[in-house]
Amino acid sequence: MAERGGATAERKGQKAGEIGLLVRELEISRAWLVDPASGQEGPGEIVVSDGRLEAVTWLDAAEAEGITPDGVIVAPGFIDLHAHLREPGFEDAETVASGLAAAAHGGFTTVCAMPNTDPAIDDVGVFGRVMAAAAASGSPVELLAYGALTAGRRGESLAALGELSDAGAIGFSDDGAPIGSATILRNGLLYAGMLGRPIIDHAEDPVLTEGAEANDGLLATVLGLRGWPAAAESGPVARGLAILADVLRDEPRARLHFSHLSTAAALDLIRVAKADGLPVSCDVTPHHLALTDAWIAGVRDWAWQGEDDRWLGAAQAAGPYDPALRVNPPLRARGDALACLAAVLDGTADAIATDHAPHTRVDKMVEFGLAANGISGIETAIGTLLAAVDAGRLPLGRAIGALTSGPAAVLRAGGWTGSRGLREGAPADLVVIDRSESWRVEAASLRSKGKNSPLIGRELPGRVLLTVAGGHLAYEA
């Protein structure tokens, strides 16, 4: 690696591009280090030797002249709590191998795969197939996987939770299929609590969202799209919190995590529940805090730019009804997007998770209301968040923390023994980003098989130069 933005990096002992090989020697000097786990951020240097982080040196003021967070930054490798790798069953959209390559390109060194595959990850045989695919991929990115909460994700009876837990499942979820039965949710929390695993809930009332296409509001009405009300999210969150509080009387180890929350109302419920001491956590996605439903009308402003109704009567930057913008839950109004950002700032949202959802062209390039839900977002997550950092809406340390120490804490509550920090002596798990560079998102530049991103053609700040996972090279620009 060459000198970039005031930082000097040197790597020896292997040729560029040999993914998976041990990083024998790597020195990065005069960089900006961000380590949320220790609460430290500032100028420093690192040395990696034989795959381990041999030294982390924080520089004093005299040594740090000219080093700023606008140059090269070094941070712990990111953790994605929620990604769809599609294998088995939907390999035309993504495979474990392509998904892990995309993760490394985005700076992620740990990925948690959701179980809505075909067949679902509801028994140890399917779980083993997914883990075998990760081993065969040659990627050093760590794959963790959730088991389905119910058999076939049908919501009728619990899956083999004990066997899945013994096999290594880090939690249980029917993601994409809301847990309709309160009895199933209660029993699942009890059983998963006894196993020391969390339940990851997809908060949606399918009665309220039947046929819905976009966030319920003026924009959906003007565009002729069926509305998806905020109550369809806040209602299941309130129900889940009430059931959790009841379950804790019998099983104090019960844990509940809400994924991809998107409304101010639901986040307010989590905020209050945390203040009351409930063991609940949640995440938000980059697209729900940075994009709004106005993008469906053709607006291309970030959520923190412009005004709520800028799309009304204005010439837009793009055409309406881009099917890449159809997602579950839907993109919300500006107030909800800013509420997601505020939840990251105050810690109500423990993590930012991508909800990476790659799809084939045939499933996406159709009429908006018929398009499959989801955005291929694991490679654009850090760039989206750095746009918020550049706008002064999110501190760099908090953005990195929501991708590292925050999700690590959620996983540790489920028994994961990994860590995410710049710890001397530990296997090197880090990402190097050049903040002085930007990159243009193009279909050809994405490692994911899914090209369904509304950010295609957009310049994003920050370029990932190097990703090291468990001491091995995962990605190099």
FENTA-V525437 format. One record per residue. RES is the residue in three letters. SS is DSSP state (H for helix, E for strand, C for the rest). PSI is psi in whole degrees, 0 to 359 (NA if undefined). NEAR is the number of other C-alpha atoms within 12 Angstrom. Layout:
res->(RES/RES)
ss->(SS/SS)
psi->(PSI/PSI)
near->(NEAR/NEAR)
//
This chain:
res->(MET/ALA/GLU/ARG/GLY/GLY/ALA/THR/ALA/GLU/ARG/LYS/GLY/GLN/LYS/ALA/GLY/GLU/ILE/GLY/LEU/LEU/VAL/ARG/GLU/LEU/GLU/ILE/SER/ARG/ALA/TRP/LEU/VAL/ASP/PRO/ALA/SER/GLY/GLN/GLU/GLY/PRO/GLY/GLU/ILE/VAL/VAL/SER/ASP/GLY/ARG/LEU/GLU/ALA/VAL/THR/TRP/LEU/ASP/ALA/ALA/GLU/ALA/GLU/GLY/ILE/THR/PRO/ASP/GLY/VAL/ILE/VAL/ALA/PRO/GLY/PHE/ILE/ASP/LEU/HIS/ALA/HIS/LEU/ARG/GLU/PRO/GLY/PHE/GLU/ASP/ALA/GLU/THR/VAL/ALA/SER/GLY/LEU/ALA/ALA/ALA/ALA/HIS/GLY/GLY/PHE/THR/THR/VAL/CYS/ALA/MET/PRO/ASN/THR/ASP/PRO/ALA/ILE/ASP/ASP/VAL/GLY/VAL/PHE/GLY/ARG/VAL/MET/ALA/ALA/ALA/ALA/ALA/SER/GLY/SER/PRO/VAL/GLU/LEU/LEU/ALA/TYR/GLY/ALA/LEU/THR/ALA/GLY/ARG/ARG/GLY/GLU/SER/LEU/ALA/ALA/LEU/GLY/GLU/LEU/SER/ASP/ALA/GLY/ALA/ILE/GLY/PHE/SER/ASP/ASP/GLY/ALA/PRO/ILE/GLY/SER/ALA/THR/ILE/LEU/ARG/ASN/GLY/LEU/LEU/TYR/ALA/GLY/MET/LEU/GLY/ARG/PRO/ILE/ILE/ASP/HIS/ALA/GLU/ASP/PRO/VAL/LEU/THR/GLU/GLY/ALA/GLU/ALA/ASN/ASP/GLY/LEU/LEU/ALA/THR/VAL/LEU/GLY/LEU/ARG/GLY/TRP/PRO/ALA/ALA/ALA/GLU/SER/GLY/PRO/VAL/ALA/ARG/GLY/LEU/ALA/ILE/LEU/ALA/ASP/VAL/LEU/ARG/ASP/GLU/PRO/ARG/ALA/ARG/LEU/HIS/PHE/SER/HIS/LEU/SER/THR/ALA/ALA/ALA/LEU/ASP/LEU/ILE/ARG/VAL/ALA/LYS/ALA/ASP/GLY/LEU/PRO/VAL/SER/CYS/ASP/VAL/THR/PRO/HIS/HIS/LEU/ALA/LEU/THR/ASP/ALA/TRP/ILE/ALA/GLY/VAL/ARG/ASP/TRP/ALA/TRP/GLN/GLY/GLU/ASP/ASP/ARG/TRP/LEU/GLY/ALA/ALA/GLN/ALA/ALA/GLY/PRO/TYR/ASP/PRO/ALA/LEU/ARG/VAL/ASN/PRO/PRO/LEU/ARG/ALA/ARG/GLY/ASP/ALA/LEU/ALA/CYS/LEU/ALA/ALA/VAL/LEU/ASP/GLY/THR/ALA/ASP/ALA/ILE/ALA/THR/ASP/HIS/ALA/PRO/HIS/THR/ARG/VAL/ASP/LYS/MET/VAL/GLU/PHE/GLY/LEU/ALA/ALA/ASN/GLY/ILE/SER/GLY/ILE/GLU/THR/ALA/ILE/GLY/THR/LEU/LEU/ALA/ALA/VAL/ASP/ALA/GLY/ARG/LEU/PRO/LEU/GLY/ARG/ALA/ILE/GLY/ALA/LEU/THR/SER/GLY/PRO/ALA/ALA/VAL/LEU/ARG/ALA/GLY/GLY/TRP/THR/GLY/SER/ARG/GLY/LEU/ARG/GLU/GLY/ALA/PRO/ALA/ASP/LEU/VAL/VAL/ILE/ASP/ARG/SER/GLU/SER/TRP/ARG/VAL/GLU/ALA/ALA/SER/LEU/ARG/SER/LYS/GLY/LYS/ASN/SER/PRO/LEU/ILE/GLY/ARG/GLU/LEU/PRO/GLY/ARG/VAL/LEU/LEU/THR/VAL/ALA/GLY/GLY/HIS/LEU/ALA/TYR/GLU/ALA)
ss->(C/C/C/E/C/C/E/E/E/E/E/E/C/C/C/C/C/C/C/C/C/E/C/C/E/E/E/E/E/E/E/E/E/E/E/C/C/C/C/E/E/E/E/E/E/E/E/E/E/C/C/E/E/E/E/E/E/E/C/C/C/C/C/C/C/C/C/C/C/C/C/E/E/E/E/E/C/E/E/E/E/E/E/E/C/C/C/C/C/C/C/C/C/C/C/H/H/H/H/H/H/H/H/H/H/C/C/E/E/E/E/E/E/C/C/C/C/C/C/C/C/C/C/H/H/H/H/H/H/H/H/H/H/H/H/H/H/C/C/C/C/E/E/E/E/C/E/C/C/E/H/H/H/C/C/C/C/E/C/C/H/H/H/H/H/H/H/C/C/C/E/E/E/C/C/C/C/C/C/C/C/H/H/H/H/H/H/H/H/H/H/H/H/H/H/C/C/E/E/E/E/C/C/C/C/H/H/H/H/C/C/C/C/E/E/C/C/H/H/H/H/H/H/C/C/C/E/E/C/C/H/H/H/H/H/H/H/H/H/H/H/H/H/H/H/H/H/C/C/C/C/C/C/C/C/E/E/E/C/C/C/C/C/H/H/H/H/H/H/H/H/H/H/H/H/C/C/C/C/E/E/E/E/E/C/H/H/H/H/H/C/C/H/H/H/H/H/C/C/C/C/C/C/C/C/C/C/C/C/C/C/C/C/C/C/C/C/C/C/C/C/C/H/H/H/C/C/C/C/C/C/C/C/H/H/H/H/H/H/H/H/H/H/H/H/H/C/C/C/C/E/E/C/C/C/E/E/C/C/C/H/H/H/H/C/C/C/H/H/H/C/C/C/C/E/C/C/C/C/C/H/H/H/H/H/H/H/H/H/H/C/C/C/C/C/H/H/H/H/H/H/C/C/C/H/H/H/H/H/H/H/H/C/C/C/C/C/C/C/C/C/C/C/C/C/C/E/C/C/E/E/E/E/E/E/E/E/E/E/E/C/C/H/H/H/C/C/C/C/C/C/C/C/C/C/C/C/C/E/E/E/E/E/E/E/E/E/E/E/C/C/E/E/E/E/E/C)
psi->(145/181/130/130/34/349/145/129/140/131/134/160/356/157/153/141/358/79/135/345/151/135/106/315/125/127/128/116/156/49/171/113/139/115/83/331/325/353/16/145/132/186/141/185/151/154/126/130/125/43/356/149/95/321/139/114/124/128/147/175/321/323/342/7/129/354/122/164/3/0/227/131/147/128/163/152/145/155/128/112/348/102/147/112/358/349/129/161/328/45/344/339/324/151/168/318/313/325/320/326/319/319/314/322/329/1/7/134/355/132/132/113/135/156/11/59/185/103/160/155/72/6/168/335/312/319/316/324/319/316/326/323/323/317/322/341/335/358/137/355/131/126/124/153/143/150/154/144/320/157/123/10/31/351/16/324/150/144/181/74/319/315/320/319/316/328/344/6/135/359/184/139/147/32/136/339/102/147/97/327/123/327/317/316/317/312/323/318/319/309/313/323/318/331/354/30/148/160/132/114/137/105/102/133/105/340/318/338/3/121/2/147/332/166/133/124/188/318/314/321/313/322/356/30/143/135/146/102/152/330/338/344/313/327/307/329/314/317/314/320/320/319/319/314/323/318/326/338/328/331/93/351/359/139/139/130/130/127/153/52/147/359/149/322/314/319/326/322/318/319/314/317/320/319/330/357/10/141/71/148/168/164/162/163/159/321/332/339/345/334/159/171/344/338/330/332/354/353/144/30/146/160/329/2/157/200/168/317/31/333/343/117/13/152/125/159/341/167/158/170/34/116/344/342/357/122/157/118/164/160/138/180/167/321/321/320/316/330/323/317/317/325/326/318/318/3/0/316/117/332/161/120/144/333/42/118/79/145/161/162/322/333/343/322/64/181/141/310/347/353/145/145/135/152/135/101/4/336/342/0/309/323/320/316/324/333/321/322/313/331/358/17/350/120/145/315/323/322/314/322/323/348/355/278/329/302/330/320/321/317/323/328/340/12/0/136/1/175/169/91/169/79/124/137/344/157/136/123/96/163/140/125/134/108/346/352/156/169/147/124/116/152/319/338/350/131/336/148/337/120/14/77/132/356/2/130/356/144/127/142/150/129/125/122/324/136/124/123/120/32/359/148/123/326/142/129/NA)
near->(24/19/19/27/28/28/36/28/30/25/29/20/18/20/17/21/19/20/29/32/27/32/41/27/30/35/34/40/37/36/42/42/43/43/39/34/28/20/17/26/33/34/36/38/39/42/37/40/28/26/33/30/34/26/25/35/28/25/23/14/14/10/17/23/17/21/31/27/33/30/32/40/47/52/54/48/55/51/51/53/51/50/47/52/49/38/37/32/22/24/25/23/34/33/35/45/35/33/47/51/41/43/53/49/42/51/47/52/48/48/47/46/48/48/45/40/39/23/25/39/45/42/34/29/19/31/39/27/26/43/34/22/26/32/20/19/23/26/40/38/47/40/44/42/47/50/49/51/51/37/28/27/33/25/27/23/24/34/33/30/40/28/26/34/35/21/26/31/43/43/51/54/52/41/42/37/30/37/39/29/24/24/21/30/43/34/31/45/46/32/33/46/34/26/31/32/39/45/51/48/44/41/44/40/30/25/17/23/25/16/17/32/38/43/44/30/27/24/35/31/18/21/26/21/28/24/30/37/34/33/27/33/40/29/26/33/45/29/31/45/40/25/30/39/28/22/30/26/17/18/25/24/28/39/44/48/44/48/47/46/53/55/46/32/28/39/42/28/32/42/31/20/25/24/15/13/17/28/35/42/48/48/44/50/51/46/51/51/46/46/44/46/49/45/43/39/37/28/33/31/29/36/38/32/24/17/19/27/24/26/31/18/12/15/14/18/17/22/18/29/31/31/36/40/48/44/45/39/44/48/49/45/40/36/28/34/38/35/34/47/45/32/38/42/30/22/30/34/44/44/44/53/52/46/43/46/46/43/36/29/21/18/26/32/23/20/19/29/30/23/27/31/34/39/44/48/49/53/52/51/47/49/38/40/46/38/34/35/28/23/18/17/27/29/26/38/33/37/45/48/40/47/51/45/37/40/45/39/30/44/41/22/29/35/27/26/15/27/33/42/39/40/29/22/21/26/34/46/47/53/52/50/45/39/34/24/22/24/29/21/30/22/22/14/22/32/30/42/37/42/39/42/39/39/35/28/19/23/20/31/29/39/38/41/37/43/43/50/47/36/39/40/46/45/41/30/25)
//
